[in-house]
């Protein structure tokens, strides 16, 4: 029963977002969408307090893991996905995770339409896989083995050290990005394997 209610909630969230962008599927019930703010969060006459290049340089000192967020977009032709380092756990009870995606992303509307996603945590030797999913305009899944995640059917990439199968809970705006909160429906991990790390524009690996 909880799974059914979760899917109903994520469907409403996805349609609400798509209606706000004018891309909702025909025949879906109407939802009142919040106004979509401009990508800029300061006025055109205001001077930015921090230069974007300096922002990236300083924040690049924060090392992060790397994931590939995937979804099965049945209406849009099948699997969709993108490389994402802006991912984190959010809540233990209920189990929630969060990822951030640029509002200009062409993959995000497909994930929103699916109403669900799978976070694939990449291993230390999967830098090439990350690069493949970071490129726009190509068949990212060509030659990539995957199976359906157990609850949502989102692509679960082969050989990843860990995966988290989620339905979309809520979507918030955060400047030029969207903050997507997912409710964890299933998850799993291998007993060993080092993570792929990203630091100052380069991939690396954990060394004890």
Buried (B, 14 or more C-beta within 10 A) or exposed (E): EEEEEBBEBBBBBBBBBBBBEEEBEEEBEEBEBEEEEEEEEEEEEEEEEEEEEEEEEEEBEEEBBBBBBBBBBEEBEEBBBBBBBBBEEBEEEEBBBBBBBBBEBEBBBBBBBBBBBBBBBBBBEBBEBBEBBBEEEEEBBEEBEBEBBBBBBBBBBEEBBBBBBBBBBBBEBEBEBBBBBBBBBBBEEEEEBEBBBBEEEEBBEEEE
